[in-house]
Amino acid sequence: MNETNLENKAYNFVQKVKIFEDPKKTNDNQNWKGSSSHLGVIDLSDKIVDNDIIVREYMSDLSDYKIYIIRDSIRYGFIESDYYELYKFVYELSEWNNIQQNVSIEYLKEKIISWIVDVHINNVSRINLFIYLDEKLKKDINKYRFCFPILNIDIEKDFNIGDSKIMYFSKEYFDEFYKFQLSKIQSSEEYSEEIFNKLYRKYQGQVFVAIDVFAESKKAEIIAYENACFIVDVLKICGPTIQFPNEVCYLELESRMPFSYNYLRFKNDNHFDFSITTKVNRQQMLPFDSKLVNSYKVFFDEFGRLINSKYNSEMEKIVKNSLIFFSKCISETDLHLRISQLIMILESIFLLDEEKYKMENKAKRRFIDFRFNSNTKEKNDFSEILTEMYQVRHKMTHKSIRIYIDYKKLRIFQIEMINLFYSLLKQCNMFNSKELLITYLDEKANPS
């Protein structure tokens, strides 16, 4: 849909703007019950954007939020059914000029509603909607760097995975940072060493994944976090779980794994005789020295480039999603379930949507033919391993029977899955879609 049609759609919402009474704020907690009544109350100030106050109110029927604009102490908004139609329109407009790559849907909701309310108040459009959005985007799209802490990792020096960086802040950095902050203020009491140590020094020596993003701030945070998660998923191919399947890898983004947690333990049914136990989600630091980083560099370079949006062929998307799922699989401590999930990845790559028959035979053959030359001992050995992995999956999934798992064979299976992802990316210029890959493998198996 072109700009004129989209703007005409936006004008349809101008007449639907309503004025709502601003509800009185109260700190009365009498309506809270159970555990909620014993929690502290946090008062969050309204968010101010471009001199408009943006207020959100949850709509249970739509599982979304109403957005009100408060201007000159008057609250403007819509009835619930109009929000539903308006948000559908916002999603439609987000396809315009590929704008969704740089701005969040929530950002667009706020800006479009502000524009609609402005037209309603003035009875005229003072600026074209798309010129208005373009001006906002020029102001609000910036380059941001996000640094997310990673747990249970030790690095010898900074290194890159694609365009991202695995890094840490040194003592020297924070010493200079402290001097810099003191030079900016008049009184050192405003920035005491105690405050500095509490707020910043805790990050000294902490390993981060640093992600650079060019986008609006909300969208930048979303993109950065998704990319950081993916980069840590790539790091996990170096973890102990690949070589030792029953070992747990605690390498993880801090936000995805709490560093510690507590639980209560009661003794002899005595309600007041309990102890508090703290469990820490950590192991000996996983060392990423120069030797390890260099040995995995080809994988880091190939997998790391997938965070760049220009690499978006069907095969590249399949590999990226497979890597994300693979990371979740190797975090699964139930090895029977892990094998079942790994086979799901395998079949998502080597089976077409419409294929319903002899799926196991097709997936196994295609995987083996893609990874190995014909009639080699390595190929025959892995064929037996793959058959055994399928047997583990079959017994657990269809018979509720858990058969013995050979850790050595599972290790080889996991390693070959990583090699598969790498090989697919290296050859994606030849096979940039699943259909082309499968057609090639089937013709190779059955030459005319």
N, C-alpha and C positions, 0 to 999 in steps of 0.2 A: 504494500500500500504506500502511495507517495505522500509527501509532506502535506499537500493540500487536504487530502482526505483525512489524514490523521489529525490535522488541526481542526477540521470541521467536527470530527468526533469529539475533540476536547471541548469545543464550544457547547456541545450538547449538555455538558455537565454544569455549565455556568448557571443555568436557571434552576438547577437542583440544589444549589448551595442553601443551607439553612443556618439560622442563628440559634445557638443553644445557650441556655443559662449555665454560667460557670459554677459548678458544684462547690460548696464550701468544703474547705480542707479541715479535717479533724484528726486528732491523735487518739480518738477513742478506740480502745482495743477490746471492748466488751463483746463484740461479735466473734472474736477469735476463740477457738476452742482447742482442747487437746494440746499437743506439743507446740503449736503455733502461738498459743497464748503466753508461753514462757520464753519466747524469743525476743531479742531486742528489736526496736523499731528504727529503721533507717529512713530518713527523709531525703528523697532525691529531688533536687531542684529541677524546674522545667528547663528544657533545652532550648536555647535561643539561636535561631538561624536567620541571618540577614534581617534583623530587627523584627522578625515574626517569631512568636513563641510557638513551638511545636509541642503538642500534647497528644499522648497516645492513650487509648482506652481499649481494653481487650474485648473482642466480640466472640463469645463462646460458640455461637451458631456457625461462624465462618472460620473459627480457629485462626483469627488474624486480628490486627489492631485497627481501630478507627484512628485516623489522623485528623486532629483539629488544628486550625490556625487561629491564634489569638492575636488580633491587631487592634490597637487602641482600646484594650480591655474588652473587646467583643470576640466571642468564640464562634468561629465559622466551621461548618462541617457538613455531613450528609447523613441521610438515614441509612440503615445497615444495608438494605438491598442495593442502594446506589453505590456504596463502597464496593460491593461485589462486582458490579459492572465497571466501575472506575479502575479497579485493580486489574481486571482482565484487559482493559485498554492500555494500562501502563505496561503490561507484559508484551502487548502487541507493539507498542511504540519502542520498547527496548530492542527490537530487531532493526530499528531504523539506523542505517549507517553503521551497523555493527557496534552500537553504543554500549551493549551489555558487557563487552570485553573490558571496559574501563570504568564503568559506574555500576553501583549496586541497584537492585530494584527498590530498596528502601529510600535511597537517595532520589531516584526518579519520582517515587510517590510524593515525597516532600516537595520537590521543585514543581511538579505538575499541579499539585493541589494549591500551592502558593500562587501560581500563575492564574489558575481558575478563580480563586478567591479574589485576586486583584482585579480581574476582569469584572467579576460580580460587583465589587464595591464601586468601581469607577464607571460601570455601564459601558465600557469600551476597552478594547485591547490596546494598551499603550505600547506593546511590543509583540511582534510575531513570536509564537511559541518556540519555534526552532531557533530563532535568533536569540531568544531568552535563554534557552538551554545551552546554546553554543557559548554564550558569554559566561554562563555559570561554569561550564566545563573548562574553559580556558583558565579560569581562576582556581578551580577546585581540583583539577587533575595535575598531580605533581609526582615527583620521584620520591619514593619512601624506601627506607631500609628497615627491615624487621629482623630482630635477632631473637630466636627462640631457644631457650636452654635445653640441652640434651643431657639425660641422666646416664651415669655409668659408662662414661667414655673418657679416655685419656689420649690426647694427641701430642705428638712431638713438635709439630709446627702446623700452621694453617695450610689447608689444601682445598682444592676446588672439586665440586661435582657439578659439571655443566657450568651454568652461570652463578651458582650458589657457592658459598664459602663455608667451610667448617673451621671455626676460629675460636680464640679465647682472648680474654682481656688480661694483660699482665699487671704485675704490681707497679711497674714503671708507668704504665698507662694511667692508673688511678692516682698515683702520686702527682703526675702532671695535671690530671683532671682536677684534683683538689686545689692545686695552686691556681689554676685557671678560674675556678669558681670563686676563690677568695679575692682574686683581682677584680672581679665584677661587682663586688658589694663593698659597702663602706665599713661595716662592722663585722669582724670575724665571729661575733657572738651569734649572728644570724645564720652562720654556716659552720657550726662547731665540728671538731673532729669526731665527736661522739655521733652526731647526726650523720656525718659522712660515712663512718664505719657501718652504721646501721642500715643505711639506704643503699650504699653503693659497693662497699668493700666485699659484701657477700658474693658479688659476682666475680671477684678476682680468681682467676684460674678456672672458672666455669666455662665449659665448652658450649658454643652456640652454633646454630645453623643460621647464617645471614642470607636473607633474601631481598633482592632489590626489585621493586615493582613501580611501574608508572601507571597510576590510576587515581581515581577519587578515593578519599581516605578509607571509607567503609569497604569499598570494593578491593582496595589495596590490601587491607587486613585479611579479607577472605582469600584472595589469591595467594598471598604470602603464606598463610597458614596451610592451605592445601599443598603448596609447593614444598613447604618445610616438612610436612608429613610424608610426602613422597620421597624426599631426599633421605629422610631417616629410614624409610622402607628400603631404599637402595643400600644404605649402610649396613642393614641387617644381613645382607648376603655375606658379610665378613664375620658374622657372629658365630658363636660356638654351636648353635643349633644345626647349622648346615653340616658340619663335620661330625657332630655328636648329637643325633636326633633327640635323645632324651634329656639334653641339657636345655635349661631355660635361658633365653637371651633377654636381659633386662635393659638393653640399650633402647631408649625410647625418649620421645619428646616429653618434657616435664608435664606439659598440659594433658598428655594422654595417659600418664601413669603417675598417680600421687606418690610423692617420695616416701611417705610413711602413712600409716593409718593405725588407729587404736581400736581395741575391743575390750569389753568388760567380761570378767570371769567371776561367777558366783560359786561359793563353796557350801556344800551340804544344805542346799535350799535356804540358806540364810540370806534374807533380802538385803541386809546391810553389810554382809561379809563378802566384799568383792575386791578384785584387784584390776588395775588398768594395765593392759599390755600393749606395747608399741611394736609394730612390725615395720621393718624398713625394706622397701623394694629396691634392693641393690645387691650387687655382687662385687667381686674384685673388678676394678676398672678394666674395660676392654681396651687394650692398648693399640692405637693406630700410629705405629711408628712409620718412618719413611719407607722401610722395606715393605711393610704391609700395604701402604697406600700405593706405592709404585707397582706392586704385583696386581692390584685391582684397578689400576688407572684406566685400562681399556674399557672395563665395565663402567667405571664412574663417568668416563667421557661419553660413552654411548647411551647409558641410561639417563645421565644428567641432562642431556639435551632435550629430553621429553617435557621438561617444565616450560620450555619455550613454546608459545602458542602456534608458531609457524609450522611446527612438526605435528601435523594433525591428520595424516592419512589414516585410512581405516586400520591398517596394520599397526601403525604407531600407537593409535588409541587402544587397540587390543593388547599390545605389549604393556603399555602403561597400566591399564586396568588389571592385567594379569599380575604385574609386579606388586601392585597394591594388595591384591587378594593373596598373593604368595606370602607377603609379609605377615598378614593375619594368620595364614595357615601355620607358619613356623612358630607362631606364638601359641598355637594350640597344643596343650600338654597331653591331650588324649590322642595318641599316635594313630589309632584306628580312624578317628574322625579326621585327623590331619591328612592321612592318605586319601580318604574319600574326597576331601576338599581339593587336594592337589590334582586328582583325576578330573574333578569338575573343571579346573583351569585347562587341563590338557584337552578335554572334549570341547570346551568353548572355542579353542583355537582350531581344532582339526575336524569339527563336524559342522555341516551346514544346518540351517534352521529346519529345513524340511526333511532331513534325514532321520528316520525313525527305526530303521532295521539294521542289524549287525553293526551297531554303533561302536561296540567295544573293538571289534576286529578292524573297522575302518580307522578309528582313532589311533590304535596301536600301530597299525601298518604305516600310516601317514607320518606319525611322530618318528618312528624308527628309520623310515626311508629318508626323511628330511635331515636327520642328525648323523646318519652313518652311511658309509659306502657299502656297496652290495657284498654280501657273503663274507664279511670279515668276522673274526672271532669276537671282537668288541661288540659288533652288532648283534650277534647271536646271544652273547652273554647278557646284554641289556634287554633283549627280547624276553628272556626268561625272567629277569627282574621285574619288568613291566607286567608280565602275566601274573607274577606273584602279588604285586601291588593291587592289581585288579581283583585278585582272589580275596585279599584282605577286605577290600571295599565291598565286594559282593556278599561275603559272609556276614559282615556287620550290618549292612544296609537292608538285606533281604531275609537274613536268617537270625539276626540278633545274636550272632556267634562271633566271638573275638578269637581269632587264631594267632599263633605266634608271629611276631614281627622280627625279622633279621635286621638289626640296626645298620649293619654294613650295607645291606641292599637298599635300605631307605636312604642312607647317606648318598649313595650313587644316584638314586632317583631324584633327590633334591638338587644335587649338583647338576644333573642333566636338564632339569627344569630351568635353572639359571642359564646354562649354555644355550638352551632353546630360545629364551628371550633375546639373548645377545645375537644369536645367528639370525633370528627373524628381523631384527633391526638392521643388521649389516646387509641384508638382502631385500630390504623393503622397497628399494628402487625397482627391483625385478618383480616382487610380489607385494604391491601396495594395498592389496585387498585379500581377504580370506578366500574368496572364490577363485582368484587367480592362483593362489598357493595350492589349493586343493585340486584344481584342474591339472596343474603341472604334476603333482604327486600321483594322481590317478593315471595320467598318461604315461608317467614313468614306470608305474607298476604294470600297466597293461598296454605296451606299445602296439600300435596297429601294424 
